[in-house]
């Protein structure tokens, strides 16, 4: 199973591990100097269990994002979009996991592997 479906199906107990995997997928694409300059900050956020703040670091530059609680408190939806691009949406157990998956989808769109427009 690839990383995005694993994130979307994960429990809250897996958030740190999956955010680290998402970081290792996204950070190298931003350049070595960016990754090195921000790796410590990301780790500090994880150590403080500031999951959503850590996930915000995964948002691609020039993109905007949002997180919403799904009805009935059954999870969260997050969207990530660049102007003119398709809206990338993911649902997960926590806000941080939902945002991480949406960021990975947006990264895929930038790389030309868009899986379909989300209509949330």
ChimeraX attribute file (.defattr): number of C-alpha atoms within 10 A of each C-alpha:
attribute: neighborCount
match mode: 1-to-1
recipient: residues
	/A:1	5
	/A:2	6
	/A:3	13
	/A:4	20
	/A:5	13
	/A:6	15
	/A:7	29
	/A:8	21
	/A:9	13
	/A:10	16
	/A:11	13
	/A:12	14
	/A:13	10
	/A:14	12
	/A:15	23
	/A:16	19
	/A:17	11
	/A:18	20
	/A:19	24
	/A:20	16
	/A:21	14
	/A:22	21
	/A:23	19
	/A:24	13
	/A:25	14
	/A:26	21
	/A:27	19
	/A:28	13
	/A:29	12
	/A:30	12
	/A:31	10
	/A:32	11
	/A:33	10
	/A:34	12
	/A:35	17
	/A:36	12
	/A:37	10
	/A:38	13
	/A:39	14
	/A:40	11
	/A:41	13
	/A:42	23
	/A:43	15
	/A:44	12
	/A:45	16
	/A:46	20
	/A:47	12
	/A:48	10
	/A:49	13
	/A:50	15
	/A:51	20
	/A:52	20
	/A:53	13
	/A:54	25
	/A:55	25
	/A:56	15
	/A:57	19
	/A:58	23
	/A:59	21
	/A:60	21
	/A:61	9
	/A:62	8
	/A:63	13
	/A:64	14
	/A:65	18
	/A:66	14
	/A:67	20
	/A:68	13
	/A:69	16
	/A:70	14
	/A:71	8
	/A:72	6
	/A:73	8
	/A:74	11
	/A:75	15
	/A:76	21
	/A:77	24
	/A:78	26
	/A:79	24
	/A:80	26
	/A:81	23
	/A:82	17
	/A:83	9
	/A:84	6
	/A:85	13
	/A:86	16
	/A:87	21
	/A:88	28
	/A:89	24
	/A:90	25
	/A:91	25
	/A:92	27
	/A:93	22
	/A:94	25
	/A:95	22
	/A:96	27
	/A:97	33
	/A:98	28
	/A:99	33
	/A:100	35
	/A:101	31
	/A:102	31
	/A:103	31
	/A:104	23
	/A:105	24
	/A:106	27
	/A:107	22
	/A:108	15
	/A:109	20
	/A:110	13
	/A:111	9
	/A:112	9
	/A:113	11
	/A:114	14
	/A:115	11
	/A:116	11
	/A:117	12
	/A:118	11
	/A:119	8
	/A:120	10
